[in-house]
Amino acid sequence: MTRKKTHLILYLITSVLLLANLIADGKCQTSMAGYWGDRALFWLWLFLTIFNLIVFWKNRITKIYLGLLFTGLILSILPMMIPFFAMILSATGKGLLFKTQITPQYRVQIINYSIMSRPHIEIIENKGLLEHRIARTNAEILSTNNNYLEVNELTGARLITETDNTIIIEFLGDKLRGQMVILKAQ
């Protein structure tokens, strides 16, 4: 097998893995284990895309593919750059505002991949090589003295109790602490 064929097969496998990861995350709330696994796959795909565009530049299909990628990028910028910023915040990890492992099985993270919405609190369950998002809410954290905990004030979180339908987490801030009851997705 020639080197070009090997590069193309590697690129196609990476593209299929990235597409499968996006579909699994969107439909089943399941993704690769760890926060950075998805990002590493995206950056690998991006690097291989640039590499294959250079290697196969003389092919007409490569130039059409580059045109489609560039058109997709421009179209993501047109609607007030919201999809473009979502891609940038997701790919770089800048959308991760807070993350802590509350048990070996669960991780709490607060993310914001949009410039137009409030941050979301997500509860992630570890299932070996995959992770499943069991809860996602954009509710604010009310502290014990009726003040709201801001995301940038959070210093930790811990699991209080868990039932089949709910999970109760205590969020700790610099001076405040608050508990939140989160319904699990069924």
C-alpha positions as CSV (number, residue, x, y, z in Angstrom):
1,M,0.0,0.0,0.0
2,T,1.3,3.4,-0.9
3,R,1.9,6.2,1.6
4,K,-0.8,8.4,0.1
5,K,-3.3,5.6,0.4
6,T,-2.3,5.0,4.0
7,H,-2.8,8.7,4.8
8,L,-6.2,8.7,3.2
9,I,-7.3,5.6,5.1
10,L,-6.1,7.1,8.4
11,Y,-8.0,10.3,7.6
12,L,-11.2,8.5,6.7
13,I,-11.0,6.4,9.9
14,T,-10.5,9.6,12.0
15,S,-13.4,11.3,10.2
16,V,-15.7,8.4,10.8
17,L,-14.7,8.3,14.5
18,L,-15.3,12.1,14.8
19,L,-18.7,11.8,13.1
20,A,-19.7,8.8,15.3
21,N,-18.6,10.7,18.4
22,L,-20.7,13.7,17.4
23,I,-23.7,11.6,16.7
24,A,-23.4,9.6,19.9
25,D,-23.0,12.8,21.9
26,G,-26.0,14.4,20.3
27,K,-28.4,11.4,20.3
28,C,-27.3,9.3,23.3
29,Q,-25.5,11.8,25.5
30,T,-22.4,9.4,25.3
31,S,-18.9,10.4,24.4
32,M,-15.3,9.3,24.8
33,A,-14.0,9.1,28.4
34,G,-12.5,12.3,29.8
35,Y,-13.1,15.9,28.9
36,W,-10.1,16.1,26.5
37,G,-10.7,12.9,24.5
38,D,-13.2,14.6,22.2
39,R,-11.0,17.6,21.7
40,A,-7.9,15.5,21.0
41,L,-9.9,13.6,18.3
42,F,-11.0,16.9,16.8
43,W,-7.5,18.3,16.7
44,L,-6.2,15.1,15.2
45,W,-8.9,15.4,12.5
46,L,-8.0,19.0,11.8
47,F,-4.2,18.2,11.6
48,L,-4.9,15.3,9.2
49,T,-7.2,17.5,7.1
50,I,-4.5,20.1,6.6
51,F,-1.9,17.4,6.0
52,N,-4.1,15.6,3.4
53,L,-5.0,18.9,1.7
54,I,-1.3,19.5,1.2
55,V,-0.5,15.9,0.1
56,F,-3.5,15.6,-2.3
57,W,-3.5,19.3,-3.5
58,K,-3.2,18.4,-7.2
59,N,-6.5,16.5,-7.2
60,R,-9.6,18.4,-8.2
61,I,-11.7,16.7,-5.5
62,T,-9.3,18.1,-2.8
63,K,-9.9,21.6,-4.0
64,I,-13.6,21.0,-4.0
65,Y,-13.3,19.6,-0.4
66,L,-11.4,22.7,0.7
67,G,-14.1,24.9,-0.8
68,L,-16.8,23.0,1.1
69,L,-14.8,23.3,4.4
70,F,-14.2,27.0,3.8
71,T,-17.9,27.5,2.9
72,G,-19.0,25.7,6.1
73,L,-16.7,27.9,8.1
74,I,-18.1,31.1,6.5
75,L,-21.7,29.9,7.0
76,S,-21.0,29.2,10.7
77,I,-19.8,32.9,11.0
78,L,-22.9,34.4,9.3
79,P,-25.5,33.9,12.1
80,M,-23.9,36.3,14.6
81,M,-20.9,33.9,14.8
82,I,-22.7,31.8,17.4
83,P,-21.9,28.3,15.8
84,F,-18.3,29.5,15.1
85,F,-17.8,30.5,18.8
86,A,-19.3,27.2,19.9
87,M,-16.8,25.4,17.8
88,I,-13.9,27.5,19.1
89,L,-15.0,27.2,22.8
90,S,-15.5,23.5,22.5
91,A,-12.3,22.7,20.5
92,T,-10.0,24.8,22.8
93,G,-11.5,23.9,26.1
94,K,-12.3,27.5,26.9
95,G,-15.9,26.5,27.4
96,L,-15.1,24.5,30.5
97,L,-15.6,26.8,33.4
98,F,-15.5,24.3,36.3
99,K,-14.7,20.5,36.6
100,T,-14.4,18.2,39.6
101,Q,-14.5,14.5,40.2
102,I,-17.1,14.0,43.0
103,T,-16.8,10.2,43.1
104,P,-14.9,7.7,41.1
105,Q,-18.1,7.2,39.1
106,Y,-19.3,10.8,38.7
107,R,-17.8,14.1,37.5
108,V,-19.5,17.5,37.7
109,Q,-18.6,20.1,35.1
110,I,-19.9,23.5,34.3
111,I,-19.7,24.4,30.6
112,N,-20.7,27.2,28.4
113,Y,-20.2,26.8,24.6
114,S,-22.4,29.7,23.7
115,I,-21.9,33.4,24.1
116,M,-25.7,33.9,24.3
117,S,-26.6,31.5,27.1
118,R,-25.9,30.9,30.8
119,P,-23.5,28.1,31.8
120,H,-24.8,24.5,32.1
121,I,-24.2,22.1,34.9
122,E,-23.5,18.6,33.7
123,I,-23.2,15.4,35.7
124,I,-21.1,12.8,33.8
125,E,-21.1,9.1,34.7
126,N,-17.9,7.2,33.9
127,K,-18.5,3.9,32.0
128,G,-14.9,2.8,31.2
129,L,-13.9,4.0,27.8
130,L,-17.1,5.9,27.4
131,E,-18.9,8.5,29.5
132,H,-22.7,9.2,29.7
133,R,-24.2,12.6,30.5
134,I,-26.9,11.7,33.1
135,A,-28.0,15.3,33.9
136,R,-27.7,18.7,32.4
137,T,-29.3,21.9,33.7
138,N,-28.8,25.6,33.4
139,A,-30.3,26.4,36.8
140,E,-28.5,28.7,39.1
141,I,-27.0,27.5,42.3
142,L,-28.9,29.0,45.3
143,S,-26.8,29.1,48.5
144,T,-28.1,28.5,52.0
145,N,-28.5,32.2,52.7
146,N,-30.5,32.9,49.4
147,N,-27.6,34.3,47.5
148,Y,-26.6,32.8,44.1
149,L,-23.3,31.2,43.7
150,E,-21.5,32.5,40.6
151,V,-19.6,30.0,38.5
152,N,-16.3,31.9,39.0
153,E,-16.7,31.6,42.8
154,L,-16.9,27.8,42.9
155,T,-14.1,26.0,44.6
156,G,-15.5,22.5,44.8
157,A,-18.5,20.2,44.8
158,R,-19.4,17.0,46.6
159,L,-22.1,14.3,46.3
160,I,-24.6,14.4,49.1
161,T,-27.0,11.6,48.0
162,E,-28.2,9.8,45.0
163,T,-31.5,8.0,44.1
164,D,-32.7,6.4,41.0
165,N,-34.2,9.7,39.7
166,T,-32.2,12.5,41.4
167,I,-28.7,13.4,42.5
168,I,-28.1,16.0,45.2
169,I,-24.8,17.9,45.0
170,E,-23.4,20.5,47.3
171,F,-21.4,23.3,45.6
172,L,-18.8,25.1,47.6
173,G,-17.8,28.7,47.0
174,D,-15.4,31.1,48.6
175,K,-17.8,32.2,51.2
176,L,-21.1,30.5,50.3
177,R,-22.3,26.9,49.8
178,G,-25.4,25.6,48.3
179,Q,-27.1,22.4,47.4
180,M,-28.8,21.5,44.2
181,V,-31.2,18.7,43.4
182,I,-30.7,17.6,39.8
183,L,-33.0,15.2,37.9
184,K,-31.3,12.4,36.0
185,A,-32.1,12.0,32.4
186,Q,-34.1,8.8,31.7
